[in-house]
Amino acid sequence: MSGPILDPRQDMTRISRRSFLWAGAALLGAGGAYTWLNSRSLEGGKPWPFRKAFEVNERISRSLGQGSAREFTAKEISTDARVNGDRNARFRLADWQLHLEGVGGPRVLTMEQIRAMPATEIIAELNCIEGWTRVIKWRGVRMTDLLKALGIPVDGLPEHVALETPGGEYYVGLDRESALHPQSILAYEMNGAPLTEAHGAPLRHILPIKYGYKQLKYVGLIRFTKDRPKDYWAERGYDWYGGF
């Protein structure tokens, strides 16, 4: 025997009411979860569940290996090389030196010495956390080539690297694997010309496997250390690892 014939309009009304109730419950649940998350105690400027999620992502990324960022052709270079960040270091260019620590004794280098080292060019994306990207041609010395030129063996170096501007007002922390990545370059030229102050002269760190906030401009100090270094933006809620 066939069942009662339902009015399609009544059936749609019943379904719509049920869907509305489910949607309301979902919104209430999501709102409650959001409120709970944001009410948790802070770790590094972020509610601790978010910070723990960053740490899990870092462990997964480091266990899988980072790979390399895509490299581009000269025809793909962006004509509008946008400045990432507006924080300028306070130092006199004539007084600039690169200080290297944690490698068996402090070293001090001039730009002339750095330019005399084997140079590398790379055309890669600069990805800003604000959502924009530019393809830039960089020229400088690989971090590994700088160490090699100074006779510093890579094996056995401490597991973290701190980079700071002269005076230490701005700072970035990296894991050793990232700092010594083949695409990790201390750049002094951009698109065939010397760096300008706005873009980090006289020396900036380029690391295309990371977001722009992990690529320090105005590098004045590189320190290898066993302790996890502080990081300017991680202290303000960003991911310490900062990889893609």
The 8 nearest C-alpha neighbors of each residue, nearest first, counted from 0:
[[1, 2, 3, 4, 5, 6, 7, 10],
 [0, 2, 3, 4, 5, 6, 7, 10],
 [3, 1, 4, 0, 5, 6, 10, 7],
 [4, 2, 5, 1, 6, 0, 7, 10],
 [3, 5, 2, 6, 1, 7, 10, 9],
 [6, 4, 7, 3, 10, 9, 8, 2],
 [5, 7, 9, 8, 10, 4, 11, 3],
 [8, 6, 10, 9, 5, 11, 12, 4],
 [7, 9, 11, 10, 6, 12, 5, 13],
 [10, 8, 12, 6, 7, 11, 13, 5],
 [9, 11, 7, 13, 12, 8, 14, 6],
 [12, 10, 14, 8, 13, 9, 15, 7],
 [11, 13, 9, 15, 10, 14, 16, 8],
 [12, 14, 10, 16, 11, 15, 9, 17],
 [15, 13, 11, 17, 12, 16, 18, 10],
 [16, 14, 18, 12, 17, 13, 11, 19],
 [17, 15, 19, 13, 18, 14, 12, 20],
 [16, 18, 20, 14, 19, 15, 21, 13],
 [19, 17, 15, 21, 20, 16, 22, 14],
 [18, 20, 16, 22, 17, 21, 15, 23],
 [19, 21, 23, 17, 18, 22, 24, 16],
 [22, 20, 18, 24, 23, 19, 25, 17],
 [23, 21, 25, 19, 24, 20, 18, 26],
 [22, 24, 20, 26, 25, 21, 19, 27],
 [23, 25, 27, 21, 22, 26, 28, 20],
 [26, 24, 22, 28, 23, 27, 29, 21],
 [27, 25, 29, 23, 28, 24, 30, 22],
 [26, 28, 30, 24, 25, 29, 31, 23],
 [27, 29, 25, 31, 26, 30, 24, 32],
 [30, 28, 32, 26, 31, 27, 25, 33],
 [29, 31, 33, 27, 28, 32, 26, 34],
 [30, 32, 34, 28, 29, 33, 27, 35],
 [31, 33, 35, 29, 30, 34, 36, 28],
 [34, 32, 30, 36, 35, 31, 29, 37],
 [33, 35, 31, 37, 32, 36, 30, 38],
 [34, 36, 32, 38, 33, 37, 31, 39],
 [37, 35, 33, 38, 34, 39, 32, 46],
 [36, 38, 34, 39, 35, 46, 33, 40],
 [37, 39, 35, 36, 34, 40, 46, 33],
 [40, 38, 46, 37, 36, 47, 41, 35],
 [39, 41, 46, 47, 38, 42, 45, 37],
 [42, 40, 46, 45, 47, 44, 43, 39],
 [41, 43, 47, 45, 44, 46, 50, 40],
 [44, 42, 234, 45, 236, 233, 41, 235],
 [43, 45, 236, 235, 42, 41, 234, 46],
 [44, 46, 236, 41, 42, 43, 47, 50],
 [47, 45, 41, 39, 40, 49, 48, 37],
 [46, 48, 50, 42, 49, 41, 51, 45],
 [49, 47, 51, 50, 46, 52, 36, 39],
 [50, 48, 52, 51, 47, 46, 53, 45],
 [49, 51, 47, 53, 52, 48, 45, 54],
 [52, 50, 54, 48, 53, 49, 47, 55],
 [51, 53, 49, 55, 50, 54, 56, 48],
 [54, 52, 50, 56, 51, 55, 238, 57],
 [53, 55, 51, 57, 52, 56, 58, 50],
 [54, 56, 52, 58, 57, 53, 51, 59],
 [57, 55, 53, 59, 54, 58, 60, 52],
 [56, 58, 54, 60, 55, 59, 61, 240],
 [59, 57, 55, 61, 56, 60, 62, 54],
 [58, 60, 56, 62, 57, 61, 63, 55],
 [61, 59, 57, 63, 62, 58, 64, 56],
 [60, 62, 64, 58, 63, 59, 57, 65],
 [61, 63, 59, 60, 64, 58, 57, 65],
 [62, 64, 60, 61, 59, 65, 58, 66],
 [65, 63, 61, 62, 66, 60, 59, 176],
 [66, 64, 60, 67, 61, 63, 208, 177],
 [65, 67, 64, 68, 208, 63, 180, 69],
 [68, 66, 208, 65, 69, 182, 207, 181],
 [67, 69, 208, 207, 70, 66, 123, 182],
 [68, 70, 67, 123, 71, 124, 207, 122],
 [71, 69, 123, 122, 68, 121, 72, 124],
 [72, 70, 122, 123, 75, 69, 73, 134],
 [73, 71, 74, 75, 122, 76, 70, 123],
 [72, 74, 75, 76, 71, 122, 136, 135],
 [75, 73, 72, 76, 71, 77, 134, 78],
 [74, 76, 73, 72, 71, 77, 134, 135],
 [77, 75, 134, 73, 135, 74, 78, 136],
 [78, 76, 134, 79, 133, 80, 75, 135],
 [77, 79, 80, 76, 134, 133, 135, 75],
 [80, 78, 77, 81, 133, 76, 82, 134],
 [81, 79, 78, 77, 133, 82, 135, 134],
 [80, 82, 79, 83, 133, 132, 198, 77],
 [83, 81, 198, 84, 80, 197, 85, 79],
 [84, 82, 81, 127, 85, 211, 198, 212],
 [85, 83, 86, 82, 212, 211, 87, 197],
 [84, 86, 87, 83, 82, 197, 198, 88],
 [85, 87, 84, 88, 169, 197, 216, 83],
 [88, 86, 85, 89, 197, 196, 199, 217],
 [89, 87, 90, 164, 217, 86, 165, 168],
 [88, 90, 87, 91, 165, 166, 168, 164],
 [91, 89, 88, 92, 165, 95, 94, 166],
 [90, 92, 94, 93, 95, 89, 88, 165],
 [91, 93, 95, 94, 90, 201, 200, 96],
 [94, 92, 91, 95, 90, 96, 201, 109],
 [95, 93, 91, 92, 96, 90, 109, 165],
 [94, 96, 92, 93, 91, 97, 219, 90],
 [97, 95, 109, 108, 219, 98, 107, 94],
 [96, 98, 219, 108, 107, 220, 109, 99],
 [99, 97, 220, 107, 106, 219, 221, 96],
 [98, 100, 106, 221, 105, 222, 220, 107],
 [101, 99, 222, 105, 102, 104, 223, 221],
 [102, 100, 223, 222, 103, 224, 104, 105],
 [103, 101, 104, 100, 223, 151, 105, 156],
 [104, 102, 101, 105, 100, 151, 106, 156],
 [103, 105, 102, 100, 101, 106, 99, 107],
 [106, 104, 100, 99, 107, 101, 98, 102],
 [107, 105, 99, 98, 100, 104, 108, 97],
 [106, 108, 98, 97, 99, 96, 105, 109],
 [109, 107, 97, 96, 112, 98, 106, 110],
 [110, 108, 96, 112, 111, 97, 113, 107],
 [109, 111, 113, 112, 114, 108, 96, 201],
 [112, 110, 114, 109, 113, 115, 108, 116],
 [113, 111, 115, 109, 110, 114, 108, 116],
 [112, 114, 110, 115, 116, 111, 109, 108],
 [113, 115, 111, 116, 112, 110, 118, 139],
 [116, 114, 112, 113, 111, 117, 118, 110],
 [115, 117, 114, 113, 118, 140, 148, 112],
 [118, 116, 140, 115, 119, 144, 114, 145],
 [119, 117, 140, 139, 116, 138, 120, 141],
 [120, 118, 139, 140, 138, 141, 121, 117],
 [121, 119, 138, 137, 139, 118, 122, 136],
 [120, 122, 137, 136, 123, 138, 119, 70],
 [123, 121, 136, 71, 135, 70, 137, 134],
 [122, 124, 70, 134, 135, 71, 121, 207],
 [125, 123, 134, 133, 126, 135, 132, 207],
 [124, 126, 133, 132, 211, 134, 207, 127],
 [127, 125, 132, 210, 211, 124, 131, 128],
 [126, 128, 211, 129, 131, 130, 210, 132],
 [127, 129, 130, 210, 126, 211, 212, 131],
 [130, 128, 127, 131, 126, 83, 132, 211],
 [131, 129, 128, 127, 132, 126, 210, 211],
 [130, 132, 127, 129, 126, 133, 128, 125],
 [133, 131, 126, 125, 127, 124, 130, 134],
 [134, 132, 125, 124, 77, 135, 80, 126],
 [133, 135, 124, 76, 77, 123, 125, 122],
 [136, 134, 122, 76, 123, 124, 133, 137],
 [135, 137, 122, 190, 121, 189, 123, 76],
 [138, 136, 189, 121, 120, 188, 186, 122],
 [139, 137, 120, 188, 186, 119, 187, 189],
 [138, 140, 186, 118, 185, 187, 119, 184],
 [139, 141, 118, 185, 184, 119, 117, 142],
 [140, 142, 184, 144, 143, 183, 185, 145],
 [141, 143, 145, 144, 184, 183, 179, 140],
 [142, 144, 146, 141, 145, 179, 147, 153],
 [145, 143, 147, 141, 146, 142, 148, 140],
 [146, 144, 142, 148, 143, 147, 141, 140],
 [145, 147, 151, 149, 143, 144, 148, 150],
 [146, 148, 144, 150, 149, 145, 151, 143],
 [149, 147, 145, 146, 150, 144, 116, 151],
 [148, 150, 146, 147, 151, 145, 144, 152],
 [149, 151, 147, 148, 146, 152, 145, 153],
 [150, 152, 146, 149, 147, 153, 102, 148],
 [153, 151, 154, 150, 147, 146, 155, 156],
 [152, 154, 156, 155, 151, 146, 143, 147],
 [155, 153, 152, 156, 151, 157, 158, 175],
 [154, 156, 153, 157, 152, 158, 102, 151],
 [155, 157, 154, 153, 158, 223, 102, 152],
 [158, 156, 225, 224, 223, 159, 155, 175],
 [157, 159, 175, 225, 174, 156, 224, 160],
 [158, 160, 174, 175, 224, 157, 223, 225],
 [161, 159, 223, 173, 222, 175, 224, 172],
 [162, 160, 172, 222, 228, 221, 171, 173],
 [163, 161, 221, 171, 220, 170, 172, 222],
 [164, 162, 170, 220, 167, 169, 218, 219],
 [163, 165, 219, 218, 167, 217, 169, 166],
 [166, 164, 219, 167, 163, 90, 220, 88],
 [165, 167, 168, 164, 89, 163, 90, 88],
 [168, 166, 164, 163, 169, 165, 170, 220],
 [169, 167, 166, 164, 170, 88, 163, 165],
 [168, 170, 167, 164, 163, 231, 171, 88],
 [171, 169, 163, 231, 230, 162, 167, 164],
 [170, 172, 230, 162, 161, 231, 213, 163],
 [171, 173, 161, 228, 230, 229, 160, 162],
 [174, 172, 160, 159, 178, 175, 161, 177],
 [173, 175, 159, 177, 176, 160, 158, 178],
 [174, 176, 159, 158, 178, 177, 160, 179],
 [177, 175, 179, 174, 178, 180, 158, 173],
 [176, 178, 180, 179, 175, 174, 173, 183],
 [177, 179, 175, 176, 180, 183, 173, 174],
 [178, 180, 176, 177, 143, 142, 175, 183],
 [179, 181, 177, 183, 182, 178, 176, 143],
 [182, 180, 183, 179, 141, 143, 184, 67],
 [183, 181, 180, 184, 206, 207, 141, 67],
 [184, 182, 206, 180, 181, 205, 141, 142],
 [185, 183, 141, 205, 140, 142, 186, 204],
 [184, 186, 204, 140, 139, 203, 141, 205],
 [187, 185, 139, 138, 203, 202, 184, 188],
 [186, 188, 202, 139, 194, 201, 193, 138],
 [189, 187, 193, 194, 138, 192, 137, 186],
 [188, 190, 137, 192, 191, 194, 136, 193],
 [191, 189, 136, 192, 137, 135, 188, 76],
 [190, 192, 189, 188, 193, 136, 137, 138],
 [191, 193, 188, 189, 190, 194, 195, 187],
 [194, 192, 188, 187, 189, 195, 191, 200],
 [193, 195, 200, 188, 187, 189, 198, 201],
 [194, 196, 200, 198, 197, 193, 199, 201],
 [195, 197, 200, 199, 198, 194, 201, 87],
 [198, 196, 195, 199, 82, 87, 200, 85],
 [197, 199, 195, 196, 194, 82, 200, 216],
 [198, 200, 216, 217, 196, 203, 197, 202],
 [201, 199, 196, 194, 202, 195, 217, 198],
 [200, 202, 187, 199, 194, 217, 203, 196],
 [203, 201, 187, 200, 217, 218, 186, 199],
 [204, 202, 216, 186, 217, 218, 199, 185],
 [203, 205, 185, 214, 215, 184, 186, 216],
 [204, 206, 184, 214, 183, 185, 207, 203],
 [205, 207, 183, 208, 209, 182, 214, 204],
 [208, 206, 209, 68, 205, 124, 125, 123],
 [207, 209, 68, 206, 242, 67, 243, 210],
 [210, 208, 242, 207, 241, 206, 213, 243],
 [209, 211, 126, 212, 213, 127, 241, 128],
 [210, 212, 127, 214, 213, 126, 125, 209],
 [211, 213, 214, 210, 127, 215, 128, 232],
 [212, 214, 211, 210, 215, 209, 171, 241],
 [215, 213, 211, 204, 212, 205, 206, 216],
 [216, 214, 204, 203, 213, 218, 171, 217],
 [215, 217, 203, 199, 218, 204, 214, 202],
 [218, 216, 199, 164, 203, 202, 200, 219],
 [219, 217, 164, 203, 216, 202, 163, 220],
 [220, 218, 97, 165, 164, 163, 98, 217],
 [219, 221, 98, 163, 162, 97, 99, 218],
 [222, 220, 162, 99, 161, 98, 100, 163],
 [221, 223, 100, 161, 101, 160, 99, 224],
 [224, 222, 160, 101, 157, 159, 100, 161],
 [225, 223, 157, 159, 226, 160, 101, 222],
 [224, 226, 157, 158, 159, 227, 223, 160],
 [227, 225, 224, 228, 159, 158, 157, 160],
 [226, 228, 159, 225, 229, 172, 224, 160],
 [229, 227, 172, 161, 226, 230, 160, 159],
 [228, 230, 172, 231, 227, 171, 170, 234],
 [229, 231, 171, 172, 233, 170, 232, 234],
 [232, 230, 170, 234, 233, 171, 169, 229],
 [231, 233, 235, 234, 237, 230, 236, 212],
 [232, 234, 237, 239, 235, 236, 230, 238],
 [235, 233, 43, 232, 231, 236, 44, 230],
 [236, 234, 232, 44, 233, 237, 43, 231],
 [235, 237, 44, 45, 233, 234, 43, 232],
 [238, 236, 233, 232, 235, 239, 234, 241],
 [237, 239, 241, 240, 233, 53, 236, 50],
 [240, 238, 233, 241, 237, 230, 172, 232],
 [241, 239, 238, 242, 57, 173, 174, 53],
 [240, 242, 238, 239, 209, 210, 213, 243],
 [243, 241, 209, 240, 208, 210, 57, 60],
 [242, 209, 208, 241, 210, 65, 60, 240]]
